Amino acid sequence: MRWLVTGGAGYIGAHVVAALQEARVECIVIDDLSTGQAARVPFGVPLLRADVRDAAAVLDVVRRHRPDGVIHLAARKDVAESTAHPLRYYRDNLDGLRAVLAAVAATEETRSVLFSSSAAVYGTPRRSPVREEDPAEPENAYGRTKLIGEWMLRDAAAGGGFRWGALRYFNVAGAAAPHLRDEGGTNLVPRLLRAAALGIPATVYGTDYPTADGTAVRDYVHVADIADAHVRAALALHEGELHDEVLNVGRGEGASVLQMIAAVGRALGRPLPYDEAPRRPGDPAAVVASPARIRARLGWRAAHNLHSIVTSSTAEAVTAA
């Protein structure tokens, strides 16, 4: 079995590739390396440097390598940036997915697509934990591109006759190895670690949310658990046991920004100072997953708790330093 992974040199994508390799699934990676790193891709895995928005390039890769399926992770993912530059997100996220879907529809061998979606499609859910059948009401351009992507995927699969799945994962953190750590500037845990390393206060955006301590609440899930969910979903798609389905990937437990600051401080052995700032546009108050469906469909459940997530992040940061 062979799978093409777009964005496979990125933080999440590289963990997915490593997990596929461990499951003895052959991989090919497409990544333009704009945010990904070639060093993250395991030795022996073909890395094709290309813009996933280039439909001709993607079609050529699919025709030459004839993968059984595609895991599409390549996308922009910064909520604040998407609010400031929405057209950039509509172009990059949707044109990339469209190129992948066109290539799959044009070939006979590739019969499955697994789409990296997001909890951002829910906006601020009407209930917690949120379930897949609950209304999708995204509050920012990033979330809207993911929801539209799900619509595109569903329609393209119906017309092209291939199976699909979409994983709506929640806030990804942690690392399985030093070279796979999150070096982005937008996720909370690396931002906290960066502030601690520089000896400056972290910034808390919004302390007046309708939550227990006034800060935003999220469902943090270890990136290794995310990778495991991708492997299980890919295998189930290939075997025909999963098709045309959206699945949450989360722990089902929320943690506030202040709770995360305290957890990181405990892991580092010192408290982290922080400054308060206004809310960022497009940030929901609280988003926590119900993982019941993925547990029932794939037998998946998160193996890592919040302590494991934070300590793996801090350990990798210390090792990298």
C-alpha positions as CSV (number, residue, x, y, z in Angstrom):
1,M,0.0,0.0,0.0
2,R,1.3,3.5,-0.9
3,W,0.0,6.9,0.3
4,L,0.9,10.4,-0.9
5,V,1.1,12.9,1.9
6,T,0.9,16.6,1.0
7,G,2.6,18.8,3.6
8,G,4.6,15.8,4.8
9,A,7.6,17.9,5.9
10,G,5.5,20.0,8.3
11,Y,5.1,19.5,12.0
12,I,2.0,17.4,11.8
13,G,2.7,15.9,8.4
14,A,6.1,14.6,9.4
15,H,4.6,12.8,12.4
16,V,2.0,11.3,10.1
17,V,4.7,10.0,7.7
18,A,6.7,8.5,10.6
19,A,3.6,6.7,11.9
20,L,2.8,5.4,8.4
21,Q,6.3,4.1,8.1
22,E,6.0,2.4,11.5
23,A,2.8,0.7,10.1
24,R,4.8,-0.4,7.1
25,V,2.9,1.8,4.7
26,E,4.9,3.2,1.8
27,C,4.9,7.1,1.5
28,I,5.6,9.8,-0.9
29,V,5.7,13.4,0.3
30,I,4.8,16.6,-1.6
31,D,5.9,19.8,0.2
32,D,7.0,23.2,-1.0
33,L,9.1,23.6,2.2
34,S,7.7,27.1,2.8
35,T,7.1,26.0,6.4
36,G,8.2,22.4,6.3
37,Q,11.7,21.0,6.7
38,A,13.3,18.4,4.5
39,A,15.2,17.0,7.6
40,R,11.9,15.9,9.1
41,V,11.2,13.5,6.2
42,P,12.6,10.0,7.0
43,F,15.4,8.6,4.9
44,G,14.1,6.7,1.9
45,V,10.8,8.5,1.7
46,P,10.7,10.4,-1.7
47,L,10.3,14.2,-1.0
48,L,9.0,16.0,-4.1
49,R,9.3,19.8,-3.7
50,A,6.3,21.3,-5.4
51,D,3.5,23.7,-4.7
52,V,0.4,21.7,-4.0
53,R,-1.7,24.4,-5.7
54,D,0.1,23.5,-9.0
55,A,-2.6,21.1,-10.5
56,A,-0.3,19.9,-13.3
57,A,2.5,19.0,-10.8
58,V,0.2,17.2,-8.5
59,L,-1.4,15.2,-11.3
60,D,2.1,14.3,-12.6
61,V,3.0,12.9,-9.1
62,V,-0.2,11.0,-8.8
63,R,0.2,9.4,-12.2
64,R,3.9,8.6,-11.8
65,H,3.6,7.1,-8.2
66,R,0.1,5.7,-8.4
67,P,-0.7,6.0,-4.7
68,D,-3.6,4.1,-3.2
69,G,-4.7,7.3,-1.4
70,V,-3.8,10.8,-0.5
71,I,-3.5,12.4,2.9
72,H,-4.0,16.1,2.3
73,L,-2.4,18.2,5.1
74,A,-0.8,21.1,3.2
75,A,-2.5,24.3,4.2
76,R,-2.2,27.6,6.0
77,K,-3.5,27.4,9.6
78,D,-3.1,30.7,11.5
79,V,-6.4,32.1,12.6
80,A,-5.2,35.7,13.1
81,E,-3.4,35.7,9.7
82,S,-6.6,34.3,8.1
83,T,-8.6,37.2,9.6
84,A,-6.1,39.8,8.3
85,H,-5.5,38.1,4.9
86,P,-8.6,36.0,4.1
87,L,-8.1,35.8,0.3
88,R,-4.7,34.3,0.9
89,Y,-6.4,31.5,2.8
90,Y,-9.1,31.0,0.3
91,R,-6.5,30.8,-2.5
92,D,-3.9,28.5,-0.8
93,N,-6.1,26.2,1.2
94,L,-8.8,25.6,-1.4
95,D,-6.7,25.7,-4.6
96,G,-4.4,23.1,-3.0
97,L,-7.3,20.8,-2.2
98,R,-8.8,21.3,-5.6
99,A,-5.6,20.3,-7.3
100,V,-5.5,17.1,-5.2
101,L,-9.1,16.2,-5.9
102,A,-8.7,16.8,-9.6
103,A,-5.7,14.5,-9.7
104,V,-7.5,11.8,-7.8
105,A,-10.6,12.1,-10.0
106,A,-8.4,11.8,-13.1
107,T,-6.7,8.5,-12.1
108,E,-8.0,5.0,-11.5
109,E,-5.5,3.7,-8.9
110,T,-6.0,6.4,-6.3
111,R,-9.3,5.7,-4.6
112,S,-9.1,7.4,-1.2
113,V,-8.6,10.9,0.2
114,L,-8.1,11.7,3.8
115,F,-8.5,15.4,4.5
116,S,-6.9,17.4,7.3
117,S,-9.9,19.4,8.6
118,S,-10.1,21.3,11.9
119,A,-12.2,22.0,15.0
120,A,-12.3,25.6,13.7
121,V,-15.3,24.6,11.6
122,Y,-17.4,24.6,14.7
123,G,-16.7,28.2,15.8
124,T,-18.1,28.5,19.3
125,P,-20.1,25.3,19.7
126,R,-23.6,25.4,21.1
127,R,-22.8,22.5,23.4
128,S,-19.7,20.9,24.9
129,P,-18.3,18.5,24.1
130,V,-19.1,19.2,20.4
131,R,-20.2,16.3,18.1
132,E,-19.7,15.9,14.4
133,E,-23.4,16.4,13.7
134,D,-23.5,19.7,15.5
135,P,-23.8,22.9,13.4
136,A,-20.6,24.1,11.7
137,E,-20.5,27.8,12.2
138,P,-16.8,28.9,11.8
139,E,-15.9,32.3,13.1
140,N,-12.8,33.0,11.0
141,A,-11.5,32.6,7.4
142,Y,-9.3,29.6,8.3
143,G,-12.3,27.7,9.7
144,R,-14.4,28.6,6.7
145,T,-11.8,27.3,4.3
146,K,-11.8,24.0,6.1
147,L,-15.5,23.7,6.0
148,I,-15.7,24.6,2.3
149,G,-12.9,22.0,1.8
150,E,-15.1,19.3,3.4
151,W,-17.9,20.3,1.0
152,M,-15.5,20.2,-2.0
153,L,-14.3,16.8,-0.9
154,R,-17.7,15.3,-0.5
155,D,-18.9,16.6,-3.9
156,A,-15.7,15.5,-5.7
157,A,-15.8,12.1,-4.2
158,A,-19.4,11.6,-5.2
159,G,-18.6,12.6,-8.8
160,G,-15.3,10.7,-8.9
161,G,-16.3,7.6,-7.1
162,F,-13.6,7.5,-4.5
163,R,-13.8,7.1,-0.7
164,W,-13.1,10.0,1.7
165,G,-12.7,10.9,5.3
166,A,-12.1,14.2,7.1
167,L,-10.4,14.5,10.5
168,R,-11.5,17.5,12.5
169,Y,-8.6,17.7,14.9
170,F,-8.4,20.0,17.8
171,N,-5.3,21.8,19.3
172,V,-2.2,19.8,18.4
173,A,0.8,19.9,20.7
174,G,3.8,17.9,21.8
175,A,6.4,16.0,19.8
176,A,7.6,12.5,19.3
177,A,11.2,13.4,18.7
178,P,13.4,16.5,18.8
179,H,13.6,16.9,15.0
180,L,9.8,16.7,14.7
181,R,9.0,19.5,17.2
182,D,6.7,22.3,16.5
183,E,8.7,25.4,15.5
184,G,5.8,27.5,14.3
185,G,5.0,30.8,15.9
186,T,1.2,30.5,16.3
187,N,0.4,27.5,18.5
188,L,0.2,28.1,22.2
189,V,2.7,25.7,23.6
190,P,5.7,26.8,21.4
191,R,4.8,30.4,22.1
192,L,4.9,29.8,25.8
193,L,8.3,28.0,25.5
194,R,9.7,30.8,23.3
195,A,8.7,33.4,25.9
196,A,10.3,31.3,28.7
197,A,13.5,30.9,26.7
198,L,13.7,34.6,26.1
199,G,12.9,35.5,29.6
200,I,9.9,37.6,28.7
201,P,6.2,37.4,29.7
202,A,3.9,35.3,27.6
203,T,0.8,37.1,26.1
204,V,-2.7,36.0,27.0
205,Y,-5.2,37.2,24.4
206,G,-8.5,37.7,26.1
207,T,-9.2,37.3,29.8
208,D,-12.9,38.1,29.6
209,Y,-14.3,35.0,27.9
210,P,-17.3,33.2,29.4
211,T,-15.1,30.5,30.9
212,A,-14.1,29.5,34.4
213,D,-11.0,31.7,34.5
214,G,-11.9,34.1,31.6
215,T,-9.3,32.6,29.2
216,A,-10.0,30.6,26.1
217,V,-10.5,26.8,26.5
218,R,-9.2,24.2,24.0
219,D,-8.9,20.5,23.7
220,Y,-5.2,19.8,23.4
221,V,-4.2,16.5,21.8
222,H,-0.7,15.0,21.3
223,V,0.6,15.1,17.8
224,A,1.5,11.4,18.1
225,D,-2.2,10.6,18.7
226,I,-3.1,12.7,15.7
227,A,-0.7,10.7,13.6
228,D,-2.1,7.5,14.9
229,A,-5.6,8.6,14.0
230,H,-4.4,9.3,10.4
231,V,-2.9,5.8,10.1
232,R,-6.1,4.1,11.4
233,A,-8.3,6.2,9.1
234,A,-6.1,5.6,6.0
235,L,-6.1,1.8,6.6
236,A,-9.8,1.8,7.1
237,L,-10.4,3.8,3.9
238,H,-8.2,1.4,2.0
239,E,-10.1,-1.6,3.3
240,G,-13.5,0.1,2.6
241,E,-14.3,0.1,6.3
242,L,-14.5,3.9,6.4
243,H,-16.0,6.1,3.7
244,D,-17.7,9.4,3.5
245,E,-17.2,10.4,7.1
246,V,-16.2,13.2,9.3
247,L,-14.5,12.4,12.6
248,N,-13.4,14.5,15.6
249,V,-9.9,13.9,16.9
250,G,-9.5,15.1,20.4
251,R,-9.2,14.0,24.0
252,G,-12.6,15.3,25.1
253,E,-11.1,17.4,27.9
254,G,-10.6,21.2,27.8
255,A,-7.8,23.3,29.3
256,S,-7.7,27.0,29.5
257,V,-4.8,29.3,28.5
258,L,-4.0,30.0,32.1
259,Q,-4.1,26.2,32.9
260,M,-1.6,25.6,30.1
261,I,0.7,28.4,31.3
262,A,0.6,26.7,34.8
263,A,1.3,23.3,33.3
264,V,4.2,24.5,31.2
265,G,5.6,26.3,34.3
266,R,5.5,23.1,36.3
267,A,7.2,21.2,33.6
268,L,10.0,23.9,33.4
269,G,10.2,24.1,37.2
270,R,9.4,27.8,37.3
271,P,6.3,30.0,37.0
272,L,5.7,31.7,33.7
273,P,4.8,35.4,33.9
274,Y,2.3,36.7,31.4
275,D,0.7,39.9,30.1
276,E,-2.9,40.3,29.3
277,A,-4.0,41.5,25.9
278,P,-7.4,42.0,24.2
279,R,-9.0,39.1,22.4
280,R,-7.9,38.3,18.9
281,P,-10.5,38.5,16.2
282,G,-12.0,35.1,15.3
283,D,-11.0,33.2,18.5
284,P,-13.9,31.2,20.0
285,A,-14.3,31.0,23.7
286,A,-14.2,27.2,24.2
287,V,-14.0,24.2,21.9
288,V,-13.8,20.7,23.3
289,A,-14.3,17.5,21.2
290,S,-16.5,14.5,21.7
291,P,-14.3,11.6,20.5
292,A,-17.1,9.1,20.7
293,R,-17.5,8.6,16.9
294,I,-13.8,8.0,16.1
295,R,-13.6,5.6,19.1
296,A,-16.6,3.6,17.7
297,R,-15.5,3.7,14.0
298,L,-11.7,3.2,14.3
299,G,-11.1,2.1,17.9
300,W,-9.0,5.2,18.4
301,R,-8.5,7.0,21.7
302,A,-5.9,9.5,22.8
303,A,-3.0,7.7,24.6
304,H,-1.4,10.9,25.9
305,N,-2.8,13.1,28.7
306,L,-2.2,16.8,29.2
307,H,0.9,16.2,31.4
308,S,2.4,14.0,28.6
309,I,1.7,16.6,26.0
310,V,3.4,19.4,28.0
311,T,6.3,17.4,29.2
312,S,7.1,16.1,25.7
313,S,7.0,19.7,24.4
314,T,9.3,21.0,27.1
315,A,11.6,18.0,26.9
316,E,12.0,18.5,23.1
317,A,12.6,22.3,23.6
318,V,15.3,21.6,26.2
319,T,16.9,19.0,24.0
320,A,16.8,21.3,21.0
321,A,18.4,24.1,23.0
